[in-house]
Amino acid sequence: MIEGTIKKLENSEIEIIGSISAEKFESYKQKAIKDIGEHINLDGFRKGHIPEDVLIKEVGEMTILEEMAEAALRDAYPKFIIENKIEAIGRPNISITKIAKNNPLEFKIVTAVMPVIGDTNHKNVAKSVWGELSKEKLDVTDKEVEDVVMEIRKARAKKDDGHKCEDEHCKENHDKEKNPPTKAEEAPLPELNDEFVKSIGNFTGVEDFKEKIKKNIGIEKESAQKEKARTQILDKIIEKTKFTIPEVLIKGETNQILHELRGKIEQLGLDFEEYLKQTKKTEEDVRKEAKEPAEKRVKYKLILKAIAKEENIQIPQEEVMKEVENLLKYYEGADMESAKSYVEDTMINEKVFELLESNK
């Protein structure tokens, strides 16, 4: 479908200069008209039932051609990648170089490709890391349990005191700026007895309460150790493995870190621009700070991908699509291909980590 040439660039990238024949390009016209028509409101017509000539006059010929180009490349690019055995990673950068009615569609695509990564020696590295971490004690002490119990009692005391304060209209008396509470005013801790623990959860009594806290602390310690092992294994593999990182992936990951930061700031009820003013930074400053962690994230992803390839780890498509459907229930309107890529990568990475953890 695509006729083109492939040129290797620096930093594990390639450039595809190609075209799609005028006949093939024209075959996407009806699909483009249908897709655009379903999203256009026009007086006197129902969505999806606007005559072709009226629709073209309304949106313009170029809008139709651009929709045709998007659909054509969405179909053609993956096939071209597979046919030419290109291990493309990340989103391609597509530029239309020529688009006109009854003419071939011409374009340029720059995409990152999987860099050449030598033997990761991942099994031996994992065994070594787990050998060291296994020396760490994960026992839960009585003091750790008592500390958690105390925090729960304090939290309940504050909650009860707050309700009491609301009932007696005493908020002004507890205004920390006008009249800070003294130790004597602090709410007394609830007594640790069966009645108390039953009021806060599904516990049969104090001993059951403490036993479940102990179990949860143990689970948290094991989980923390697992995360520590994953990071250490990847770091050690990276130390011993030399490979080129595609710049486009670093830029993409930097953008992702910036997007995550914006989200966190907005969740706190703050404006991102105001945050920049308060921290005396520009967006460019934040980007520069994000570049190093972005590069590390990319290295992690590439190493995981290399191990998955070496071990031939794949996920059945029906399992991937099941998870994609669940994901799209929470993120309506999300791009299907992006969701599929995200889910598949996440599932493969988890399989890789399971493999590494089996080498204890």
C-alpha positions as CSV (number, residue, x, y, z in Angstrom):
1,M,0.0,0.0,0.0
2,I,2.9,2.4,0.8
3,E,5.7,2.9,-1.6
4,G,8.7,4.4,0.0
5,T,12.3,4.5,1.1
6,I,13.7,4.0,4.6
7,K,16.6,6.1,5.8
8,K,18.5,5.4,9.0
9,L,18.9,8.5,11.2
10,E,21.0,9.1,14.4
11,N,19.8,8.1,17.9
12,S,17.9,5.0,16.8
13,E,15.4,6.7,14.5
14,I,14.4,6.2,10.9
15,E,12.8,8.4,8.2
16,I,10.3,7.0,5.8
17,I,9.6,9.0,2.6
18,G,6.6,7.5,1.0
19,S,3.4,7.8,-1.0
20,I,0.0,6.1,-1.4
21,S,-1.4,5.9,-4.9
22,A,-4.2,8.3,-6.0
23,E,-6.5,5.3,-6.5
24,K,-5.9,3.9,-3.0
25,F,-6.1,7.3,-1.4
26,E,-9.4,8.1,-3.2
27,S,-10.9,4.8,-1.7
28,Y,-11.0,6.5,1.7
29,K,-13.2,9.3,0.6
30,Q,-16.6,7.8,1.5
31,K,-15.3,6.7,5.0
32,A,-14.0,10.2,5.6
33,I,-17.3,11.8,4.5
34,K,-19.2,9.4,6.8
35,D,-16.9,10.0,9.8
36,I,-17.1,13.8,9.4
37,G,-20.8,13.8,8.8
38,E,-21.5,12.0,12.1
39,H,-19.9,14.8,14.0
40,I,-21.3,17.8,12.2
41,N,-24.5,19.6,13.2
42,L,-26.2,21.3,10.3
43,D,-29.7,22.8,10.3
44,G,-32.2,20.8,8.4
45,F,-30.2,17.5,8.4
46,R,-29.7,14.7,10.9
47,K,-26.2,13.8,11.9
48,G,-24.8,11.2,9.5
49,H,-27.4,12.0,6.8
50,I,-26.0,15.2,5.2
51,P,-25.7,14.9,1.4
52,E,-22.1,14.7,0.2
53,D,-22.1,17.9,-1.8
54,V,-23.7,19.8,1.1
55,L,-21.1,18.5,3.5
56,I,-18.1,19.3,1.3
57,K,-19.4,22.8,0.8
58,E,-19.9,23.2,4.6
59,V,-16.5,21.9,5.8
60,G,-14.3,22.4,2.7
61,E,-12.5,20.0,0.4
62,M,-9.3,20.1,2.4
63,T,-11.0,18.9,5.6
64,I,-12.2,15.8,3.6
65,L,-8.7,15.2,2.2
66,E,-7.1,15.5,5.6
67,E,-9.6,13.0,7.1
68,M,-8.8,10.7,4.2
69,A,-5.1,11.0,4.8
70,E,-5.4,10.2,8.5
71,A,-7.5,7.1,7.8
72,A,-5.2,5.9,5.0
73,L,-2.0,6.3,7.0
74,R,-3.7,4.7,10.1
75,D,-4.2,1.6,8.0
76,A,-1.0,1.7,5.9
77,Y,1.7,2.6,8.4
78,P,1.4,-0.5,10.7
79,K,1.3,-2.8,7.6
80,F,4.5,-1.1,6.2
81,I,6.2,-1.5,9.5
82,I,5.4,-5.2,9.7
83,E,6.3,-5.9,6.0
84,N,9.7,-4.2,6.4
85,K,10.3,-5.8,9.8
86,I,10.8,-2.4,11.5
87,E,10.7,-2.5,15.3
88,A,9.1,0.9,15.7
89,I,8.5,2.2,19.2
90,G,6.6,5.3,20.4
91,R,4.4,7.5,18.4
92,P,5.6,8.3,14.8
93,N,6.0,11.9,13.7
94,I,4.0,12.1,10.4
95,S,4.2,15.1,8.0
96,I,2.0,15.3,4.9
97,T,4.2,16.7,2.1
98,K,1.6,16.7,-0.7
99,I,-2.1,16.3,-0.6
100,A,-4.5,17.1,-3.4
101,K,-7.6,15.7,-5.1
102,N,-7.0,12.8,-7.6
103,N,-3.3,12.8,-6.6
104,P,-1.1,10.4,-4.7
105,L,-0.8,11.2,-1.0
106,E,2.9,12.0,-0.2
107,F,4.3,12.1,3.3
108,K,7.4,11.8,5.6
109,I,7.4,9.7,8.8
110,V,10.1,9.9,11.4
111,T,9.9,7.2,14.1
112,A,12.0,5.8,16.8
113,V,13.1,2.1,16.5
114,M,14.2,-0.4,19.0
115,P,17.9,0.2,19.7
116,V,20.4,-2.6,19.5
117,I,20.7,-3.9,23.1
118,G,23.2,-6.6,23.8
119,D,22.8,-9.5,26.3
120,T,21.1,-8.1,29.4
121,N,22.2,-11.0,31.5
122,H,18.9,-10.4,33.4
123,K,18.6,-13.7,35.1
124,N,22.0,-13.5,36.8
125,V,21.5,-9.9,37.7
126,A,18.1,-10.7,39.2
127,K,19.5,-13.6,41.2
128,S,22.3,-11.4,42.5
129,V,20.0,-8.6,43.6
130,W,17.5,-10.9,45.3
131,G,20.5,-12.6,47.0
132,E,21.4,-9.3,48.6
133,L,17.8,-8.3,49.4
134,S,17.0,-11.7,51.0
135,K,19.3,-10.7,53.8
136,E,17.0,-7.9,54.8
137,K,14.6,-8.8,57.7
138,L,11.0,-8.4,56.9
139,D,9.8,-9.4,60.5
140,V,7.2,-7.1,62.0
141,T,8.0,-5.9,65.5
142,D,5.5,-5.3,68.3
143,K,6.5,-1.6,68.3
144,E,5.6,-1.2,64.6
145,V,2.2,-2.7,65.4
146,E,1.7,-0.4,68.4
147,D,2.8,2.6,66.4
148,V,0.0,2.0,63.8
149,V,-2.5,1.3,66.6
150,M,-1.6,4.6,68.2
151,E,-2.0,6.5,64.9
152,I,-5.4,5.0,64.4
153,R,-6.5,6.0,67.9
154,K,-5.2,9.5,67.4
155,A,-7.1,9.8,64.0
156,R,-10.3,8.6,65.6
157,A,-9.9,11.1,68.5
158,K,-9.5,14.0,66.0
159,K,-12.5,12.8,64.1
160,D,-14.7,12.5,67.2
161,D,-13.5,15.9,68.5
162,G,-14.3,17.5,65.1
163,H,-17.9,16.1,65.2
164,K,-18.2,17.3,68.8
165,C,-17.0,20.7,67.9
166,E,-19.5,21.0,65.1
167,D,-22.4,19.9,67.4
168,E,-21.5,22.5,70.0
169,H,-20.7,25.3,67.5
170,C,-17.2,25.7,69.0
171,K,-15.1,26.1,65.9
172,E,-14.1,29.6,66.8
173,N,-12.6,28.4,70.1
174,H,-10.4,26.0,68.2
175,D,-9.2,28.5,65.6
176,K,-5.5,27.7,65.6
177,E,-4.5,31.3,64.7
178,K,-6.7,33.0,67.3
179,N,-6.7,30.5,70.1
180,P,-4.3,27.5,69.5
181,P,-5.4,24.4,71.5
182,T,-3.1,23.4,74.4
183,K,-2.1,19.8,75.3
184,A,-4.9,19.9,77.9
185,E,-7.5,20.7,75.2
186,E,-6.4,17.8,73.0
187,A,-9.1,15.1,72.6
188,P,-8.5,12.1,74.8
189,L,-7.6,8.9,73.0
190,P,-10.4,6.3,72.7
191,E,-9.8,3.2,74.9
192,L,-8.4,0.3,73.0
193,N,-11.0,-2.4,73.6
194,D,-13.2,-4.8,71.6
195,E,-15.9,-2.2,71.2
196,F,-13.6,0.3,69.7
197,V,-12.0,-2.0,67.1
198,K,-15.4,-3.3,66.0
199,S,-16.5,0.3,65.4
200,I,-13.7,0.9,62.9
201,G,-13.7,-2.2,60.9
202,N,-14.4,-5.9,60.5
203,F,-12.5,-7.1,63.6
204,T,-13.7,-9.7,66.2
205,G,-11.6,-8.0,69.0
206,V,-8.3,-6.3,69.9
207,E,-6.2,-9.4,69.2
208,D,-7.7,-9.9,65.8
209,F,-7.2,-6.1,65.1
210,K,-3.5,-6.3,66.0
211,E,-3.0,-9.5,64.0
212,K,-4.5,-8.0,60.9
213,I,-2.4,-4.8,61.3
214,K,0.7,-7.0,61.7
215,K,-0.2,-8.9,58.5
216,N,-0.8,-5.7,56.5
217,I,2.6,-4.2,57.6
218,G,4.2,-7.5,56.5
219,I,2.5,-7.2,53.1
220,E,3.6,-3.6,52.7
221,K,7.2,-4.6,53.6
222,E,7.2,-7.4,51.0
223,S,5.7,-5.0,48.4
224,A,8.3,-2.3,49.2
225,Q,11.1,-4.9,48.8
226,K,9.7,-6.1,45.5
227,E,9.7,-2.5,44.2
228,K,13.2,-2.0,45.4
229,A,14.3,-5.2,43.7
230,R,12.7,-4.2,40.4
231,T,14.5,-0.8,40.4
232,Q,17.8,-2.3,41.4
233,I,17.7,-5.0,38.8
234,L,16.9,-2.5,36.0
235,D,19.6,-0.1,37.3
236,K,22.3,-2.8,37.3
237,I,21.3,-4.0,33.8
238,I,21.5,-0.4,32.5
239,E,25.0,0.1,34.2
240,K,26.3,-2.9,32.2
241,T,24.5,-2.3,28.9
242,K,25.3,0.4,26.4
243,F,22.7,1.5,23.9
244,T,21.4,4.7,22.1
245,I,18.2,6.3,23.3
246,P,15.9,7.8,20.6
247,E,15.6,11.5,21.4
248,V,11.9,11.4,20.5
249,L,11.2,9.0,23.3
250,I,12.9,11.3,25.8
251,K,10.9,14.2,24.6
252,G,7.7,12.2,24.9
253,E,8.5,11.0,28.4
254,T,9.5,14.6,29.4
255,N,6.0,15.7,28.2
256,Q,4.4,12.9,30.2
257,I,6.2,14.0,33.4
258,L,5.1,17.6,32.9
259,H,1.5,16.4,32.3
260,E,1.7,14.4,35.6
261,L,3.0,17.4,37.5
262,R,0.2,19.6,36.1
263,G,-2.3,17.0,37.2
264,K,-0.9,16.9,40.8
265,I,-0.9,20.7,41.0
266,E,-4.5,21.0,39.8
267,Q,-5.6,18.2,42.2
268,L,-4.4,20.4,45.0
269,G,-6.6,23.2,43.7
270,L,-3.8,25.3,42.4
271,D,-3.2,26.8,39.0
272,F,0.0,25.6,37.2
273,E,1.0,29.1,36.1
274,E,0.7,30.3,39.7
275,Y,2.8,27.3,40.8
276,L,5.5,28.4,38.4
277,K,5.4,31.9,39.8
278,Q,5.6,30.7,43.4
279,T,8.6,28.4,42.6
280,K,10.2,31.1,40.4
281,K,10.5,28.7,37.5
282,T,9.5,28.7,33.9
283,E,8.0,25.7,32.1
284,E,11.3,25.3,30.3
285,D,13.1,25.1,33.7
286,V,10.7,22.3,34.7
287,R,11.3,20.5,31.4
288,K,15.1,20.6,32.0
289,E,14.6,19.2,35.5
290,A,12.4,16.4,34.0
291,K,14.9,15.4,31.3
292,E,17.0,13.2,33.5
293,P,14.2,11.2,35.2
294,A,12.6,11.0,31.7
295,E,15.7,9.5,30.3
296,K,15.8,6.9,33.1
297,R,12.2,6.0,32.5
298,V,12.9,5.4,28.8
299,K,15.9,3.2,29.6
300,Y,13.7,1.1,31.9
301,K,11.1,0.7,29.2
302,L,13.7,-0.3,26.6
303,I,15.3,-2.8,28.9
304,L,12.0,-4.4,29.7
305,K,11.1,-4.5,26.0
306,A,14.5,-6.1,25.2
307,I,14.0,-8.8,27.9
308,A,10.4,-9.5,26.7
309,K,11.8,-10.0,23.2
310,E,14.6,-12.2,24.4
311,E,12.2,-14.4,26.4
312,N,9.5,-14.2,23.7
313,I,6.9,-12.9,26.2
314,Q,3.6,-12.1,24.6
315,I,0.1,-11.5,25.8
316,P,-2.9,-13.1,23.9
317,Q,-4.9,-10.4,22.1
318,E,-8.2,-11.4,23.7
319,E,-6.7,-10.7,27.2
320,V,-5.3,-7.3,26.0
321,M,-8.7,-6.3,24.5
322,K,-10.6,-7.3,27.7
323,E,-8.4,-5.0,29.7
324,V,-8.7,-2.2,27.1
325,E,-12.5,-2.4,27.3
326,N,-12.3,-2.1,31.1
327,L,-9.9,0.9,30.8
328,L,-12.2,2.7,28.3
329,K,-15.1,2.5,30.7
330,Y,-13.2,4.9,32.9
331,Y,-11.7,7.0,30.2
332,E,-14.5,7.6,27.6
333,G,-13.3,9.1,24.4
334,A,-9.7,7.8,24.8
335,D,-7.8,6.7,21.7
336,M,-8.3,3.0,21.2
337,E,-4.8,2.4,19.7
338,S,-3.1,4.3,22.5
339,A,-5.1,2.5,25.1
340,K,-4.2,-0.9,23.5
341,S,-0.5,0.0,23.4
342,Y,-0.5,1.1,27.0
343,V,-2.4,-2.0,28.3
344,E,-0.2,-4.4,26.2
345,D,3.0,-2.8,27.4
346,T,1.9,-2.8,31.0
347,M,0.9,-6.5,30.9
348,I,4.1,-7.6,29.2
349,N,6.2,-5.6,31.7
350,E,4.4,-7.3,34.6
351,K,5.2,-10.7,33.0
352,V,8.9,-9.7,32.7
353,F,9.0,-8.7,36.4
354,E,7.4,-12.0,37.4
355,L,10.1,-13.8,35.4
356,L,12.8,-11.7,37.2
357,E,11.3,-12.4,40.6
358,S,11.3,-16.1,39.9
359,N,15.1,-16.0,39.8
360,K,15.5,-15.4,43.5
